[in-house]
């Protein structure tokens, strides 16, 4: 094992009509898929040079020949009936394999860069947990040095209560809270960001 740090990237297989459904309601399924692929490319660009082991966890099936280079990324399948169970299983697997610090992120964060990820791993030198709050009341990053099962149960995933409930679980733990960032779920999240303008030129305000 080259690194004791493990980055888990949770991703949906980019298939027509199966990703970014809330965004698709406004921009259409093809544009939502194009935007999601753009976000996946961004996630590759901010993770491929990161000095840690990296594993991509696919939602539906593992794709061998895609944007995730097999020489850089381990490829695995998410397992579990909801997001919490899937994250817990992936993190537990990482600790069982011998990693000391594990961070999980999604793959739809345009407002994130490699330095943010390096900082998050650094924060785990002096804290037991690190969390990156999202503007919508969820989180875009969660990191830890030990598995804390309560973080993955009794959450309404995809709602604005997830961050608060997770921080409640961590109130007696040494936790570092990162800067709040914007994730991409709705048209309003991207309409004023210049990088997304080419995708939105035909969308009526």
C-alpha positions in Angstrom: 0.0 0.0 0.0 1.6 3.2 -1.2 -0.5 5.6 0.9 -2.3 5.4 4.2 -4.9 7.9 2.9 -7.9 6.8 0.9 -10.2 8.9 -1.1 -13.6 7.4 -2.0 -15.4 9.0 -4.9 -19.1 8.1 -5.1 -20.5 8.4 -8.6 -23.5 7.6 -10.6 -23.1 5.9 -13.9 -23.6 8.7 -16.4 -26.7 7.4 -18.3 -29.5 9.2 -20.0 -32.4 9.9 -17.7 -30.6 8.4 -14.7 -28.6 11.3 -13.3 -29.3 14.8 -12.0 -33.1 14.4 -12.1 -33.8 17.6 -10.2 -31.6 19.5 -12.7 -33.2 17.7 -15.6 -36.6 18.9 -14.6 -35.5 22.4 -15.8 -32.8 21.8 -18.4 -33.9 18.4 -19.9 -32.4 15.0 -19.6 -29.7 15.3 -22.3 -28.4 18.6 -20.9 -28.5 17.2 -17.4 -26.4 14.3 -18.6 -23.9 16.6 -20.4 -23.6 18.7 -17.3 -23.0 15.6 -15.1 -20.3 14.4 -17.5 -18.7 17.8 -17.3 -18.7 17.5 -13.5 -17.2 14.0 -13.6 -14.4 15.4 -15.8 -13.8 18.1 -13.2 -13.7 15.5 -10.4 -11.1 13.6 -12.3 -9.0 16.7 -12.8 -9.0 17.5 -9.0 -8.3 14.0 -7.9 -6.0 12.3 -10.4 -2.8 13.9 -9.0 -3.8 13.8 -5.3 -1.3 11.8 -3.2 -3.6 9.2 -1.8 -5.1 5.9 -2.9 -8.3 6.6 -4.8 -11.3 4.4 -5.3 -14.4 5.1 -7.5 -17.6 3.6 -6.3 -20.1 3.2 -9.1 -23.9 3.3 -8.5 -25.0 0.6 -11.0 -22.0 -1.2 -12.6 -18.3 -0.9 -12.9 -17.2 0.5 -16.3 -13.8 -0.6 -17.4 -13.1 1.8 -20.2 -14.2 5.3 -19.1 -12.8 8.6 -17.8 -11.5 6.9 -14.6 -8.0 5.6 -15.5 -7.6 2.0 -14.2 -4.0 2.8 -13.3 -5.0 5.6 -11.0 -8.4 4.6 -9.6 -9.6 1.4 -8.0 -13.1 0.6 -9.2 -15.8 -0.8 -7.0 -19.5 -1.1 -6.7 -21.7 0.7 -4.1 -23.4 -1.9 -1.9 -26.4 -1.2 0.3 -30.1 -0.1 0.2 -29.4 3.6 0.8 -26.6 6.1 0.6 -25.7 5.8 4.3 -25.3 2.0 4.1 -23.3 2.3 0.9 -20.9 4.9 2.4 -20.5 2.9 5.6 -19.7 -0.3 3.7 -17.1 1.5 1.5 -15.5 3.2 4.5 -15.5 0.0 6.6 -13.9 -1.8 3.7 -11.2 0.9 3.6 -10.3 0.6 7.2 -10.3 -3.2 7.1 -7.8 -2.9 4.2 -5.5 -0.9 6.4 -6.0 2.8 5.6 -5.7 5.3 8.4 -7.6 8.3 7.0 -10.6 8.0 4.7 -12.4 10.7 3.0 -15.6 10.3 0.9 -16.8 12.9 -1.7 -19.4 12.9 -4.4 -18.7 13.6 -8.1 -20.8 16.7 -8.7 -18.8 19.4 -7.0 -17.6 22.1 -9.4 -16.8 24.3 -6.3 -14.0 22.0 -5.2 -10.3 21.6 -6.0 -7.3 19.5 -5.2 -6.1 21.8 -2.5 -9.4 21.4 -0.7 -8.9 17.7 -0.6 -5.3 18.0 0.6 -6.4 20.3 3.3 -9.1 17.8 4.4 -6.6 15.0 4.8 -4.3 17.4 6.7 -7.1 18.4 9.1 -7.3 14.7 10.1 -3.8 14.9 11.5 -5.2 16.8 14.5 -8.9 16.0 14.3 -10.8 12.7 14.3 -13.4 13.8 11.7 -13.7 16.4 9.0 -16.8 17.6 7.2 -17.5 19.9 4.3 -20.9 21.6 4.6 -22.9 22.1 1.4 -25.1 25.2 1.0 -28.2 23.0 0.7 -27.9 21.5 4.2 -26.1 18.4 3.2 -22.3 17.8 3.0 -19.9 17.5 0.1 -17.1 15.8 2.0 -16.8 13.5 5.1 -13.6 12.2 6.5 -12.6 10.1 9.5 -9.9 8.1 11.2 -12.3 5.6 12.8 -15.6 4.3 11.6 -18.6 6.0 13.4 -21.7 4.0 12.4 -24.2 6.6 13.7 -23.2 8.9 10.9 -24.8 6.6 8.3 -28.2 5.8 10.0 -31.4 7.8 10.6 -30.7 10.4 8.0 -33.1 11.7 5.3 -30.5 11.5 2.5 -30.8 14.3 0.0 -32.6 16.7 2.3 -31.5 19.8 4.2 -31.4 18.0 7.6 -28.4 15.8 6.7 -25.6 18.2 7.8 -27.3 19.1 11.1 -28.0 15.5 12.0 -24.5 14.5 11.1 -23.0 17.3 13.2 -25.2 16.2 16.1 -23.7 12.7 15.9 -20.2 14.4 16.0 -20.8 16.9 18.8 -18.6 15.0 21.3 -15.9 14.2 18.7 -12.9 16.2 17.6 -14.3 17.5 14.3 -13.0 20.1 11.8 -15.6 21.9 9.7 -14.4 23.1 6.3 -15.7 26.0 4.2 -19.3 25.8 3.0 -19.5 25.0 -0.7 -22.2 24.8 -3.4 -23.0 21.5 -4.9 -25.0 21.1 -8.2 -28.5 19.7 -7.9 -30.7 22.5 -9.3 -30.6 24.9 -12.2 -30.3 27.7 -9.7 -27.0 26.2 -8.5 -25.3 26.8 -11.8 -27.2 29.5 -13.7 -24.8 32.3 -12.7 -21.6 30.3 -13.1 -19.8 31.0 -16.4 -18.5 27.5 -16.9 -22.0 26.2 -17.3 -23.2 28.9 -19.7 -22.5 26.7 -22.8 -24.9 24.1 -21.5 -27.7 26.6 -20.7 -27.8 28.9 -23.7 -31.1 27.5 -24.8 -32.7 27.4 -21.4 -35.5 29.9 -20.7 -35.0 31.7 -17.4 
